């Protein structure tokens, strides 16, 4: 088993933590002795043991760590957080060789874990499947490197470029654009992200739940922009299914699962929101709002990924236009819809 094969196995293990470890990154760990896997582990849940700990805990007593190689998808932590430093445990256990996929972008760690291992006489190899490791934790890297959440834009549009009929039909089914496969994919995305953002008009028009009803997984934190607090408290975004943050221009208030956060609407709003969300450790957001909200992120060049679903067989003729956006020409079919996907974060 070579370095790439072992690290790929560690990356596959890391993926098992999806939806359970945020704001921590997904991390997998493998221990190899004499070309064979002898122990493995991954970070399973936020606040609980890290991948290295879980792998070391199941390492057979018959294996001498000094003759084994530990593979980990992210630099071992060197500071006390929810758990003790993994670098200290690796040193104490007696490993003499460690292979790391990528250095941790978190300034609390960034290079310190690797340095600590090397100062203890451990051979450390860095950069094996580095691109794949960064892609696995793209939101974590965006959050620490850009000091803002990882932003994913999403909308559905007709073949003639509309996202809604106007006036908005009372029956939501008359305004439906994308098919079941697209809806399921979006709910799966929601389950993997920390937050989901919409504007006031989307809530008043559609009364959405913004949950993961179509898939298994946790509900994201709902983030709503409502300057004058006009949305009635009976609307679905205030249900107790999930936490809700309401950015407004009136007051700060906390009540059960609802957080009201006051912003200065006389000034530019996006930077204020992203700064607040960064403080709240919200690392990833799906922006599902209407054209105005989406266009504001596009115009400010504040986005990392985009999902544009297009129904090639549906035309509204008139209505609310889709955002002005270069979605490209490459797409894949998802049911009857075309999915245009762009990733600016890698």
C-alpha positions in Angstrom: 0.0 0.0 0.0 1.5 3.3 -1.1 1.0 6.8 0.4 -1.7 7.8 -2.1 -3.7 4.6 -1.5 -3.6 4.9 2.3 -4.5 8.6 2.2 -7.4 7.9 -0.1 -8.7 5.4 2.4 -8.4 8.0 5.1 -10.3 10.6 3.0 -13.1 8.1 2.4 -13.2 7.5 6.2 -13.4 11.2 6.8 -16.5 11.5 4.7 -18.5 9.4 7.2 -18.5 12.4 9.5 -20.6 14.6 7.1 -23.3 16.5 8.8 -22.0 15.7 12.3 -18.7 17.4 13.0 -19.2 21.1 12.0 -17.7 23.6 12.7 -14.9 21.1 13.0 -13.5 19.7 9.7 -14.0 16.2 8.3 -10.9 14.2 9.2 -9.9 10.5 8.7 -6.9 8.6 10.0 -5.2 5.4 9.0 -2.4 3.4 10.6 -0.4 1.1 8.4 2.2 -1.5 9.5 4.2 -3.7 7.1 2.0 -2.6 4.2 -1.3 -3.5 5.9 -4.0 -1.4 7.6 -3.9 -2.1 11.3 -6.2 0.7 12.7 -8.4 3.4 11.4 -10.7 6.1 12.7 -12.5 9.3 11.8 -13.9 12.3 13.6 -17.4 11.2 14.2 -19.1 14.0 16.1 -18.3 17.6 17.2 -17.0 17.7 20.7 -15.9 14.1 20.7 -12.6 12.4 19.9 -10.7 13.4 16.8 -9.7 10.9 14.0 -6.2 10.3 15.3 -7.5 9.4 18.8 -10.1 7.0 17.4 -7.5 5.2 15.3 -4.9 5.0 18.1 -7.5 3.7 20.5 -8.0 0.6 18.3 -4.4 0.0 17.5 -3.6 -3.6 18.5 -1.1 -4.0 21.4 1.0 -6.3 19.2 1.9 -3.4 16.9 4.9 -1.3 17.7 3.9 2.3 16.7 7.5 3.1 16.0 7.4 0.7 13.1 4.0 1.9 11.8 3.0 5.0 9.7 0.1 7.2 10.7 -1.8 8.8 7.8 -4.2 11.8 8.6 -6.1 14.0 6.2 -5.5 17.2 8.1 -2.6 18.5 10.2 -2.9 17.1 13.8 -4.1 19.8 16.2 -1.5 21.3 18.6 -3.8 23.2 21.0 -6.4 22.4 23.6 -9.9 22.8 22.3 -12.9 20.5 23.1 -10.2 17.7 23.3 -6.4 17.6 24.0 -3.9 18.1 21.3 -3.6 15.1 18.8 0.0 16.0 18.1 0.9 15.3 21.8 -0.9 11.9 21.6 1.0 10.9 18.4 4.3 11.7 20.1 3.4 10.0 23.3 2.2 6.8 21.5 5.7 6.5 19.9 5.1 7.0 16.1 8.2 7.9 14.1 6.5 8.6 10.7 3.4 10.6 10.0 1.9 11.5 6.6 -0.4 14.6 6.4 -2.6 15.5 3.4 -2.8 19.2 4.1 -1.8 21.8 6.6 -4.6 23.2 8.8 -5.8 26.7 7.7 -7.0 27.4 11.3 -4.5 30.0 12.7 -4.7 28.2 16.1 -3.0 25.2 14.4 -1.5 26.2 11.0 1.9 24.5 10.9 2.3 24.2 14.7 1.1 20.6 14.8 3.6 19.6 12.1 6.4 21.6 13.8 5.7 19.9 17.1 5.9 16.4 15.5 9.2 17.2 13.8 10.7 18.7 16.9 9.9 15.4 18.6 12.0 13.6 16.0 9.1 12.3 13.9 9.4 12.2 10.1 6.5 14.2 8.7 5.5 14.1 5.0 3.0 16.8 3.9 1.0 17.2 0.7 -0.2 13.7 -0.2 -3.6 14.1 -2.0 -3.5 17.7 -0.8 -6.1 19.0 -3.4 -8.5 16.2 -2.6 -8.1 17.0 1.2 -8.8 20.7 0.6 -11.9 19.8 -1.6 -13.3 17.6 1.2 -13.2 20.6 3.6 -13.7 23.5 1.2 -16.0 25.3 3.6 -13.5 25.0 6.5 -10.7 26.4 4.3 -12.9 29.3 3.0 -14.0 30.2 6.5 -10.4 30.4 7.9 -8.7 31.8 4.9 -11.3 34.4 3.9 -12.8 34.9 7.3 -16.4 34.5 6.1 -18.8 31.6 5.4 -18.4 29.4 2.3 -21.2 30.7 0.1 -23.2 28.5 -2.3 -25.8 30.2 -4.6 -28.7 28.2 -5.8 -31.8 28.9 -7.9 -34.1 27.3 -10.5 -35.0 29.0 -13.7 -37.2 28.4 -16.8 -35.9 28.0 -20.3 -36.7 31.7 -20.9 -34.9 32.9 -17.8 -37.5 33.4 -15.1 -37.5 32.2 -11.5 -41.1 32.9 -10.7 -44.4 33.9 -12.2 -45.7 37.4 -11.3 -48.0 37.8 -9.5 -46.9 34.8 -7.5 -49.6 32.2 -7.7 -51.4 31.3 -4.5 -50.9 27.6 -5.4 -47.2 26.9 -5.2 -47.4 24.1 -7.6 -48.2 26.6 -10.4 -44.8 28.2 -9.8 -42.8 25.0 -9.6 -39.8 24.9 -12.0 -37.5 22.0 -11.2 -38.2 18.3 -10.7 -38.1 15.8 -7.9 -34.4 15.0 -8.5 -33.4 18.6 -8.1 -35.4 19.1 -5.0 -33.8 16.0 -3.4 -30.3 17.2 -4.3 -31.0 20.6 -2.7 -32.3 19.0 0.5 -29.2 16.9 0.6 -27.1 20.1 0.2 -29.0 21.7 3.1 -28.2 18.8 5.3 -24.5 19.2 4.8 -24.4 23.0 5.3 -24.6 25.1 8.5 -27.1 27.7 7.2 -29.6 28.6 4.6 -30.3 32.2 3.6 -33.4 33.9 2.1 -34.9 37.4 2.0 -38.2 38.6 3.3 -40.0 38.5 0.0 -39.2 34.9 -0.6 -40.6 34.0 2.8 -43.8 36.1 2.3 -44.3 34.7 -1.2 -43.6 31.0 -0.6 -43.8 30.5 3.2 -40.9 27.9 2.9 -39.8 25.5 5.7 -36.1 25.6 4.7 -35.6 22.2 6.2 -34.4 18.8 5.0 -37.7 17.1 4.7 -36.7 15.0 1.6 -33.6 13.4 3.0 -32.2 12.2 6.3 -30.0 14.8 8.0 -30.0 17.8 10.3 -31.8 21.0 9.4 -29.7 24.0 8.6 -29.9 27.3 10.6 -32.4 29.5 8.8 -31.1 33.0 8.0 -33.7 35.6 7.0 -33.2 39.2 6.1 -36.2 41.2 7.2 -35.3 44.9 7.8 -38.6 46.0 9.4 -39.6 42.6 10.9 -42.6 42.2 8.7 -42.8 38.4 8.6 -45.7 37.1 10.8 -44.6 34.8 13.7 -46.9 32.1 12.3 -44.7 31.5 9.2 -42.8 28.3 8.8 -39.4 29.8 9.1 -40.1 30.4 12.8 -41.1 26.8 13.6 -39.1 24.9 16.2 -37.8 22.5 13.6 -34.5 24.5 13.4 -32.9 27.7 14.7 -33.6 30.9 12.9 -31.5 34.1 12.6 -33.3 37.3 11.5 -31.2 40.1 10.4 -33.2 43.3 10.9 -32.8 47.0 11.4 -34.8 47.3 14.6 -33.5 45.2 17.6 -31.3 42.5 19.0 -33.3 39.8 20.8 -33.1 36.1 21.6 -36.2 34.0 22.2 -36.1 30.2 22.2 -34.9 29.2 18.7 -35.2 32.7 17.2 -32.3 35.2 17.2 -32.9 38.7 16.1 -29.7 40.5 15.1 -29.8 44.2 14.3 -27.8 45.7 11.4 -27.3 49.2 10.1 -29.3 49.2 6.9 -28.0 52.6 6.0 -24.7 50.9 5.3 -23.7 48.0 3.0 -25.5 44.9 4.4 -23.6 41.9 3.0 -20.3 42.6 4.8 -22.2 43.2 8.1 -24.0 39.9 7.8 -21.0 37.9 6.8 -19.0 39.4 9.7 -21.8 38.4 12.2 -22.0 34.9 10.7 -18.2 34.5 10.9 -18.4 35.4 14.6 -21.2 32.9 15.1 -19.0 30.1 13.5 -21.4 29.6 10.7 -19.0 28.2 8.1 -21.2 27.4 5.2 -24.4 28.9 3.7 -26.8 28.0 0.9 -28.2 31.2 -0.5 -31.7 30.4 -1.8 -33.2 33.8 -1.9 -34.9 35.6 -4.8 -33.2 37.5 -7.6 -32.4 40.6 -5.6 -30.5 38.7 -2.8 -28.7 36.4 -5.2 -27.7 39.3 -7.5 -26.3 41.2 -4.5 -23.9 38.3 -3.8 -23.1 37.9 -7.5 -22.4 41.7 -8.0 -20.1 41.7 -4.9 -18.3 38.6 -6.2 -19.1 36.9 -2.9 -19.7 33.3 -3.8 -17.8 30.1 -3.9 -20.1 27.6 -5.7 -23.3 27.9 -7.7 -26.1 25.5 -8.6 -28.4 26.7 -11.4 -31.2 24.3 -12.3 -32.9 25.0 -15.7 -36.1 23.4 -16.9 -35.5 23.3 -20.7 -39.2 22.4 -21.3 -40.8 25.2 -19.3 -41.3 28.9 -20.2 -43.2 31.5 -18.2 -43.1 34.3 -20.9 -43.0 36.9 -18.2 -42.4 37.1 -14.4 -39.4 37.6 -12.1 -36.2 37.4 -14.0 -33.4 35.1 -12.9 -30.1 36.7 -11.7 -27.7 38.0 -14.4 -25.0 35.4 -14.1 -22.5 33.6 -16.4 -23.5 30.0 -15.5 -21.4 28.6 -18.3 -22.4 26.1 -21.0 -21.5 22.8 -19.3 -24.3 21.0 -17.6 -25.5 17.5 -16.5 -29.0 16.2 -16.7 -30.7 15.7 -13.4 -34.1 14.1 -14.2 -35.5 16.5 -16.8 -33.5 19.5 -15.5 -30.2 20.8 -16.6 -27.8 21.5 -13.7 -25.1 24.1 -14.3 -22.5 23.9 -11.5 -19.5 26.2 -10.9 -16.9 26.0 -8.2 -14.8 29.1 -7.6 -13.3 27.9 -4.3 -10.8 25.4 -5.7 
